[in-house]
Amino acid sequence: MAGTGRRLSPVKNRTPRVTLYSTRQCPHCRRAKALLQRLGIPFTEYDVERNRRAFIEFQRVGGRGVPLITIGGRRLDHSRTEALKRALVEAEFRV
């Protein structure tokens, strides 16, 4: 019996989205940003002081202070290097 001719599309490996909520004056935000850049992690940065929509989203995800980093559905409320690296590894990024 012949097949239906339908092909299954390959499963796409999707990496979780990384978002950094920050402010210009925050030294911890600058460190987190530098680490993500150094590791070659693609991320989106939003300044919650200058961007009202970003501030609303920041509040929606439970943000109270910066830096706030989201990796997929996971939230990090700090910029500790080892915790950030561990979260990235758990999200299957190469660090």
C-alpha positions as CSV (number, residue, x, y, z in Angstrom):
1,M,0.0,0.0,0.0
2,A,1.4,3.3,-1.0
3,G,1.9,6.2,1.4
4,T,-0.3,9.3,1.3
5,G,2.5,11.5,-0.1
6,R,2.5,13.8,2.9
7,R,5.7,14.7,4.5
8,L,6.2,15.6,8.1
9,S,7.9,18.9,8.5
10,P,11.0,18.7,10.7
11,V,10.7,19.9,14.2
12,K,12.2,23.3,14.6
13,N,14.5,23.9,17.5
14,R,13.3,27.1,18.9
15,T,15.4,28.9,21.4
16,P,13.6,30.8,24.1
17,R,13.5,34.6,23.9
18,V,15.8,36.5,26.2
19,T,14.6,39.9,27.4
20,L,16.5,42.4,29.5
21,Y,14.5,45.1,31.3
22,S,16.9,47.8,32.4
23,T,17.5,51.5,33.0
24,R,20.4,53.7,31.7
25,Q,21.8,54.4,35.2
26,C,21.8,50.8,36.5
27,P,25.3,49.3,36.8
28,H,23.9,45.8,37.3
29,C,22.0,46.2,34.1
30,R,25.1,47.2,32.2
31,R,26.9,44.1,33.6
32,A,24.1,41.8,32.6
33,K,24.0,43.3,29.1
34,A,27.8,42.9,28.8
35,L,27.6,39.3,29.8
36,L,24.9,38.4,27.4
37,Q,26.8,40.2,24.6
38,R,30.1,38.5,25.6
39,L,28.4,35.1,25.5
40,G,26.8,35.8,22.1
41,I,23.3,35.4,23.4
42,P,20.6,37.2,21.3
43,F,18.4,39.3,23.5
44,T,16.1,42.3,23.4
45,E,16.7,45.2,25.8
46,Y,14.0,47.5,27.0
47,D,14.6,50.7,29.1
48,V,11.7,50.7,31.5
49,E,12.2,54.4,32.2
50,R,12.0,55.6,28.7
51,N,9.6,53.1,27.1
52,R,6.1,53.1,28.6
53,R,5.1,49.9,26.8
54,A,8.2,48.2,28.2
55,F,7.3,49.4,31.7
56,I,3.8,48.0,31.4
57,E,5.2,44.6,30.2
58,F,7.9,44.8,33.0
59,Q,5.1,45.2,35.6
60,R,3.0,42.4,33.9
61,V,5.8,39.9,34.4
62,G,6.2,41.0,38.1
63,G,9.1,43.4,37.8
64,R,9.9,45.4,40.8
65,G,13.6,46.3,40.2
66,V,16.1,46.1,37.4
67,P,17.7,44.3,35.9
68,L,14.9,41.9,35.2
69,I,15.8,39.2,32.7
70,T,13.3,36.8,31.2
71,I,14.4,33.6,29.4
72,G,11.4,32.0,27.9
73,G,9.0,31.8,30.8
74,R,11.6,32.0,33.4
75,R,12.3,35.3,35.3
76,L,15.6,36.3,37.0
77,D,15.4,39.3,39.3
78,H,19.1,39.9,39.4
79,S,22.3,39.9,37.4
80,R,24.4,37.3,39.3
81,T,26.7,35.9,36.6
82,E,26.5,32.2,37.7
83,A,22.8,32.2,38.1
84,L,22.3,33.8,34.7
85,K,24.7,31.4,33.0
86,R,22.9,28.4,34.7
87,A,19.5,29.7,33.5
88,L,20.9,30.0,30.0
89,V,22.3,26.5,30.1
90,E,18.9,25.2,31.4
91,A,17.3,27.0,28.4
92,E,19.7,25.1,26.2
93,F,21.9,28.0,25.2
94,R,25.6,27.3,24.7
95,V,27.6,29.4,27.2
